């Protein structure tokens, strides 16, 4: 990992009605292997977790000063440590109306990557665990719960400063303590939540229309490549860029010109955003149809519908042809045993 700075501070309140207290580090951590391992684990878990919203910083700097301090930090008018101290004081202030108890650590991680610099902020708590010491006596220890955190944010710094994106700020908010989650959201200055499910559905409708202009084999390759690209972007926490996807499709289908798909989108659906965050569930279901109840689980490629699989909505029945050999063998065996 290309870590440039990492620091952590503690914020806690142990009794109802009491004030939230801060314990601030006096210097950033000196980078080493353990810190890189911590940052990598937090980053990996953040990518894997759901419950993310995508947006930007609020323009109300009086109420949400974090972006101004971050800009000062980026332009070297404010040190990273001082920035994190100011941020913690802002979080403490945002928690004034919260009623929940808390004892947590706010970890600030700055990375310098080829695709752009990032700042990640995690709220991490301790977990307790048992271990056997050198004398085989049972003892208790504390450790950072790097997989169980439920509040975090990631800022794509280059996208923010360039002004070319409205989804440079990713917020993960899945904590059950609503008042703590709201305070964290306020502290991060997050606004303009994106309806990524609707945006993804609109995009997939355009992909369908585009595929209908192609021969069957090319259409199947196109849909599969779209899904692969979108899921890769989602896994990396990146947006889908129509122009980049168009180039990627041209690399897969040699008959395409690099701008063919992007030109189709611009001419038929100009209101589609040129960049959006993909909804993983919608993308996966685009090429696979699946469902389950208490006694039945089924999943098949959407291309099978109308060919190997036919659905009769009036009778609410599925007719399946060309069964997988293993399934067919199991069915025959089961019927023989039942007789």
ZABAMAR-82357 format. One record per residue (C-alpha): residue number from 1; x, y, z. Coordinates in steps of 0.1 Angstrom, whole numbers, always signed. Example, Ala and Ser with C-alpha at 12.3 -4.5 7.8 and 13.67 -1.06 7.14 Angstrom:
BEGIN
PT   vexkol      xx      yy      zz
PT        1    +123     -45     +78
PT        2    +137     -11     +71
% end
This chain:
BEGIN
PT   vexkol      xx      yy      zz
PT        1      +0      +0      +0
PT        2     +12     +35      -8
PT        3      +4     +50     +27
PT        4     +15     +86     +32
PT        5      -1     +93     +66
PT        6     -21     +74     +93
PT        7     -32     +85    +127
PT        8     -59     +74    +152
PT        9     -77     +92    +180
PT       10    -101     +80    +207
PT       11    -136     +94    +215
PT       12    -156     +80    +243
PT       13    -185     +84    +267
PT       14    -191     +58    +294
PT       15    -221     +71    +313
PT       16    -254     +84    +300
PT       17    -257    +122    +301
PT       18    -220    +127    +303
PT       19    -199    +146    +278
PT       20    -180    +129    +250
PT       21    -143    +130    +257
PT       22    -113    +131    +233
PT       23     -79    +114    +236
PT       24     -58    +128    +208
PT       25     -24    +115    +196
PT       26      +4    +141    +196
PT       27     +19    +128    +164
PT       28     +11    +107    +134
PT       29     +21     +70    +134
PT       30     +55     +61    +120
PT       31     +48     +39     +91
PT       32     +57      +2     +95
PT       33     +44     -32     +84
PT       34     +18     -35    +112
PT       35      +2      -2    +103
PT       36      +2     -12     +66
PT       37     -15     -45     +76
PT       38     -41     -25     +96
PT       39     -48      -1     +68
PT       40     -50     -29     +42
PT       41     -75     -49     +64
PT       42     -97     -18     +69
PT       43     -96      -9     +32
PT       44    -104     -45     +22
PT       45    -134     -48     +46
PT       46    -147     -14     +34
PT       47    -147     -26      -2
PT       48    -165     -58      +8
PT       49    -192     -42     +29
PT       50    -226     -30     +17
PT       51    -247      -1     +30
PT       52    -227     +25     +10
PT       53    -241     +59      -2
PT       54    -223     +80     -28
PT       55    -223    +118     -29
PT       56    -202    +148     -22
PT       57    -193    +174      +5
PT       58    -220    +199     +16
PT       59    -215    +235      +3
PT       60    -225    +248     +38
PT       61    -189    +253     +51
PT       62    -201    +272     +82
PT       63    -220    +241     +94
PT       64    -197    +215     +78
PT       65    -161    +228     +80
PT       66    -143    +195     +73
PT       67    -139    +202     +35
PT       68    -122    +235     +42
PT       69     -98    +220     +66
PT       70     -91    +192     +42
PT       71     -84    +216     +14
PT       72     -60    +235     +37
PT       73     -43    +202     +44
PT       74     -40    +193      +7
PT       75     -25    +227      +0
PT       76      +0    +223     +29
PT       77     -15    +252     +50
PT       78     -24    +227     +77
PT       79      -6    +196     +88
PT       80     -22    +162     +86
PT       81     -21    +158    +124
PT       82     -37    +193    +129
PT       83     -64    +185    +104
PT       84     -72    +152    +122
PT       85     -74    +171    +155
PT       86     -98    +197    +141
PT       87    -119    +169    +126
PT       88    -121    +151    +159
PT       89    -133    +182    +176
PT       90    -160    +186    +149
PT       91    -171    +150    +155
PT       92    -172    +156    +192
PT       93    -194    +187    +186
PT       94    -217    +167    +162
PT       95    -222    +141    +190
PT       96    -236    +166    +215
PT       97    -272    +155    +209
PT       98    -264    +118    +208
PT       99    -276     +97    +237
PT      100    -257     +64    +230
PT      101    -226     +53    +248
PT      102    -194     +50    +227
PT      103    -158     +41    +231
PT      104    -142     +41    +197
PT      105    -112     +51    +176
PT      106    -113     +73    +145
PT      107     -86     +61    +121
PT      108     -75     +86     +94
PT      109     -56     +69     +65
PT      110     -42     +88     +35
PT      111     -30     +70      +4
PT      112     -12     +81     -27
PT      113     -22     +58     -56
PT      114     -18     +58     -94
PT      115     -55     +63     -99
PT      116     -55     +93     -74
PT      117     -51    +101     -37
PT      118     -76     +90     -11
PT      119     -85     +98     +25
PT      120    -103     +71     +44
PT      121    -119     +76     +78
PT      122    -130     +46     +99
PT      123    -148     +44    +133
PT      124    -133     +12    +149
PT      125    -140      -3    +183
PT      126    -121     -28    +205
PT      127    -132     -64    +209
PT      128    -122     -86    +237
PT      129    -110    -122    +233
PT      130     -95    -150    +254
PT      131     -61    -165    +249
PT      132     -37    -189    +267
PT      133      -5    -173    +278
PT      134     +30    -188    +280
PT      135     +20    -207    +312
PT      136     -12    -219    +296
PT      137     -32    -197    +319
PT      138     -64    -183    +304
PT      139     -63    -145    +300
PT      140     -83    -118    +283
PT      141     -70     -94    +256
PT      142     -83     -65    +235
PT      143     -79     -61    +198
PT      144     -91     -37    +171
PT      145    -122     -51    +154
PT      146    -111     -44    +118
PT      147    -139     -64    +102
PT      148    -169     -53    +123
PT      149    -168     -16    +118
PT      150    -201      -1    +105
PT      151    -192     +36    +100
PT      152    -166     +48     +75
PT      153    -160     +72     +47
PT      154    -137     +74     +17
PT      155    -128    +106      -3
PT      156    -114    +104     -38
PT      157     -92    +135     -33
PT      158     -83    +141     -70
PT      159    -119    +138     -81
PT      160    -129    +162     -54
PT      161    -104    +189     -62
PT      162    -108    +186    -100
PT      163    -146    +192     -97
PT      164    -153    +166    -124
PT      165    -173    +142    -101
PT      166    -203    +145     -78
PT      167    -197    +111     -63
PT      168    -162    +114     -49
PT      169    -174    +108     -13
PT      170    -184     +73      -3
PT      171    -202     +69     +31
PT      172    -207     +35     +48
PT      173    -234     +39     +74
PT      174    -248      +6     +88
PT      175    -245     +13    +126
PT      176    -276      +4    +147
PT      177    -270     +35    +169
PT      178    -288     +60    +147
PT      179    -276     +90    +167
PT      180    -240     +80    +163
PT      181    -244     +74    +126
PT      182    -261    +107    +121
PT      183    -233    +125    +139
PT      184    -207    +107    +118
PT      185    -225    +117     +86
PT      186    -227    +153     +98
PT      187    -190    +153    +108
PT      188    -180    +140     +73
PT      189    -202    +167     +57
PT      190    -218    +141     +34
PT      191    -247    +152     +12
PT      192    -265    +144     -21
PT      193    -272    +107     -17
PT      194    -273     +89     -51
PT      195    -301     +65     -61
PT      196    -276     +40     -75
PT      197    -302     +13     -79
PT      198    -323     +34    -102
PT      199    -293     +47    -121
PT      200    -280     +12    -126
PT      201    -315      +0    -139
PT      202    -316     +29    -163
PT      203    -281     +20    -176
PT      204    -289     -16    -180
PT      205    -320      -7    -201
PT      206    -297     +12    -225
PT      207    -274     -19    -226
PT      208    -305     -40    -235
PT      209    -315     -16    -263
PT      210    -279     -15    -276
PT      211    -277     -53    -275
PT      212    -308     -56    -296
PT      213    -290     -38    -325
PT      214    -264     -66    -325
PT      215    -264    -102    -337
PT      216    -271    -128    -310
PT      217    -235    -139    -303
PT      218    -221    -103    -301
PT      219    -250     -93    -279
PT      220    -243    -121    -255
PT      221    -206    -112    -253
PT      222    -215     -75    -249
PT      223    -238     -81    -219
PT      224    -213    -104    -202
PT      225    -185     -79    -207
PT      226    -207     -51    -193
PT      227    -214     -72    -162
PT      228    -177     -81    -157
PT      229    -166     -45    -161
PT      230    -193     -31    -137
PT      231    -186     -57    -110
PT      232    -148     -51    -112
PT      233    -155     -14    -108
PT      234    -178     -21     -79
PT      235    -153     -43     -62
PT      236    -126     -16     -65
PT      237    -150     +10     -52
PT      238    -149     +29     -85
PT      239    -175     +44    -107
PT      240    -185     +30    -141
PT      241    -174     +54    -168
PT      242    -194     +51    -200
PT      243    -164     +62    -222
PT      244    -141     +37    -205
PT      245    -166      +9    -208
PT      246    -170     +17    -245
PT      247    -133     +13    -250
PT      248    -133     -19    -230
PT      249    -161     -34    -252
PT      250    -141     -25    -283
PT      251    -111     -45    -270
PT      252    -134     -75    -265
PT      253    -154     -72    -298
PT      254    -130     -64    -326
PT      255    -157     -52    -349
PT      256    -165     -23    -325
PT      257    -150     +11    -328
PT      258    -139     +24    -294
PT      259    -166     +51    -294
PT      260    -194     +29    -306
PT      261    -212     +23    -273
PT      262    -206     +58    -259
PT      263    -220     +73    -292
PT      264    -251     +51    -289
PT      265    -257     +62    -253
PT      266    -252     +99    -262
PT      267    -276     +97    -291
PT      268    -304     +76    -276
PT      269    -302     +84    -239
PT      270    -283    +117    -234
PT      271    -296    +121    -198
PT      272    -277     +90    -187
PT      273    -249    +101    -165
PT      274    -214     +96    -181
PT      275    -202     +82    -147
PT      276    -222     +64    -120
PT      277    -217     +40     -91
PT      278    -230      +5    -101
PT      279    -255     -14     -79
PT      280    -239     -48     -76
PT      281    -272     -67     -70
PT      282    -288     -52    -101
PT      283    -257     -60    -122
PT      284    -255     -96    -111
PT      285    -292    -102    -118
PT      286    -288     -88    -153
PT      287    -272    -120    -166
PT      288    -287    -144    -141
PT      289    -322    -149    -129
PT      290    -325    -164     -94
PT      291    -349    -169     -65
PT      292    -356    -192     -36
PT      293    -382    -201     -11
PT      294    -382    -226     +18
PT      295    -381    -256      -4
PT      296    -367    -244     -38
PT      297    -337    -226     -50
PT      298    -330    -218     -86
PT      299    -306    -198    -107
PT      300    -300    -197    -144
PT      301    -285    -174    -171
PT      302    -310    -149    -184
PT      303    -302    -160    -220
PT      304    -318    -193    -212
PT      305    -352    -177    -209
PT      306    -372    -183    -241
PT      307    -349    -211    -252
PT      308    -340    -239    -227
PT      309    -364    -224    -201
PT      310    -399    -211    -208
PT      311    -422    -193    -183
PT      312    -460    -194    -185
PT      313    -472    -165    -164
PT      314    -509    -176    -166
PT      315    -501    -211    -152
PT      316    -471    -198    -131
PT      317    -450    -227    -144
PT      318    -414    -231    -158
PT      319    -406    -256    -185
PT      320    -369    -266    -185
PT      321    -352    -284    -213
PT      322    -316    -295    -218
PT      323    -311    -303    -181
PT      324    -275    -303    -167
PT      325    -262    -340    -168
PT      326    -255    -341    -131
PT      327    -290    -329    -122
PT      328    -306    -353    -147
PT      329    -286    -382    -131
PT      330    -297    -372     -96
PT      331    -333    -370    -107
PT      332    -333    -404    -123
PT      333    -316    -419     -92
PT      334    -341    -403     -69
PT      335    -371    -416     -89
PT      336    -357    -451     -90
PT      337    -352    -451     -52
PT      338    -387    -437     -47
PT      339    -402    -466     -66
% end
